[in-house]
Amino acid sequence: MYLTKEVKEEIFAKHGKGSNDTGSAEGQIALFTHRINHLTEHLKKNRKDFNTERSLVKLVGKRRSLLDYLIKKDILRYRAIVKELGLRK
Protein backbone atom coordinates (compact mmCIF):
# COMPACT_ATOMS: atom_id res chain seq x y z
CA MET A 1 0.00 0.00 0.00
CA TYR A 2 1.24 3.47 -0.83
CA LEU A 3 0.23 5.07 2.48
CA THR A 4 1.95 3.18 5.29
CA LYS A 5 2.13 4.17 8.93
CA GLU A 6 5.66 5.49 8.47
CA VAL A 7 4.66 7.70 5.55
CA LYS A 8 1.78 9.17 7.56
CA GLU A 9 4.02 9.86 10.54
CA GLU A 10 6.54 11.54 8.26
CA ILE A 11 3.87 13.77 6.71
CA PHE A 12 2.47 14.77 10.10
CA ALA A 13 5.95 15.35 11.55
CA LYS A 14 6.89 17.60 8.64
CA HIS A 15 3.69 19.62 8.36
CA GLY A 16 2.07 19.32 11.78
CA LYS A 17 3.34 20.08 15.25
CA GLY A 18 4.66 16.53 15.67
CA SER A 19 4.27 12.98 14.39
CA ASN A 20 1.31 12.39 16.72
CA ASP A 21 -0.46 15.63 15.78
CA THR A 22 -2.89 14.13 13.30
CA GLY A 23 -5.68 16.63 13.87
CA SER A 24 -4.04 19.87 12.79
CA ALA A 25 -5.35 21.46 9.63
CA GLU A 26 -1.86 21.63 8.10
CA GLY A 27 -1.27 17.92 8.67
CA GLN A 28 -4.63 16.98 7.21
CA ILE A 29 -4.11 19.19 4.16
CA ALA A 30 -0.67 17.67 3.58
CA LEU A 31 -2.09 14.14 3.88
CA PHE A 32 -4.93 14.93 1.47
CA THR A 33 -2.43 16.44 -0.98
CA HIS A 34 -0.31 13.27 -0.85
CA ARG A 35 -3.38 11.12 -1.51
CA ILE A 36 -4.61 13.43 -4.29
CA ASN A 37 -1.25 13.21 -6.05
CA HIS A 38 -1.31 9.42 -5.82
CA LEU A 39 -4.85 9.16 -7.18
CA THR A 40 -4.02 11.57 -10.00
CA GLU A 41 -1.15 9.35 -11.11
CA HIS A 42 -3.44 6.31 -10.92
CA LEU A 43 -6.06 8.01 -13.08
CA LYS A 44 -3.49 8.90 -15.73
CA LYS A 45 -2.98 5.17 -16.28
CA ASN A 46 -6.59 4.04 -15.68
CA ARG A 47 -8.84 6.56 -17.35
CA LYS A 48 -12.05 4.60 -16.94
CA ASP A 49 -11.77 4.07 -13.18
CA PHE A 50 -14.75 6.17 -12.21
CA ASN A 51 -14.79 5.13 -8.55
CA THR A 52 -11.29 6.50 -8.10
CA GLU A 53 -12.30 9.64 -9.96
CA ARG A 54 -15.18 10.15 -7.55
CA SER A 55 -12.86 9.62 -4.57
CA LEU A 56 -10.45 12.16 -6.01
CA VAL A 57 -13.19 14.77 -6.37
CA LYS A 58 -14.32 14.18 -2.77
CA LEU A 59 -10.74 14.52 -1.49
CA VAL A 60 -10.24 17.76 -3.37
CA GLY A 61 -13.45 19.07 -1.81
CA LYS A 62 -12.32 18.09 1.68
CA ARG A 63 -8.96 19.78 1.16
CA ARG A 64 -10.67 22.90 -0.17
CA SER A 65 -12.91 23.00 2.91
CA LEU A 66 -9.91 22.75 5.23
CA LEU A 67 -8.11 25.48 3.29
CA ASP A 68 -11.20 27.71 3.55
CA TYR A 69 -11.32 27.06 7.30
CA LEU A 70 -7.65 27.90 7.65
CA ILE A 71 -7.98 31.12 5.65
CA LYS A 72 -10.71 32.28 8.06
CA LYS A 73 -8.86 31.14 11.17
CA ASP A 74 -5.27 32.23 10.48
CA ILE A 75 -4.18 33.69 7.13
CA LEU A 76 -0.47 33.28 7.91
CA ARG A 77 -0.79 29.53 8.48
CA TYR A 78 -2.80 29.30 5.23
CA ARG A 79 -0.13 31.12 3.23
CA ALA A 80 2.62 28.99 4.76
CA ILE A 81 0.96 25.65 3.93
CA VAL A 82 0.02 26.72 0.40
CA LYS A 83 3.57 27.84 -0.27
CA GLU A 84 5.08 24.71 1.29
CA LEU A 85 2.88 22.29 -0.65
CA GLY A 86 2.93 24.28 -3.87
CA LEU A 87 -0.83 24.67 -4.08
CA ARG A 88 -2.31 27.45 -6.09
CA LYS A 89 -5.18 29.85 -5.37
Secondary structure, 3 states (H helix, E strand, C coil): CCCCHHHHHHHHHHHCCCCCCCCCHHHHHHHHHHHHHHHHHHHHHCCCCHHHHHHHHHHHHHHHHHHHHHHHHCHHHHHHHHHHHCCCC
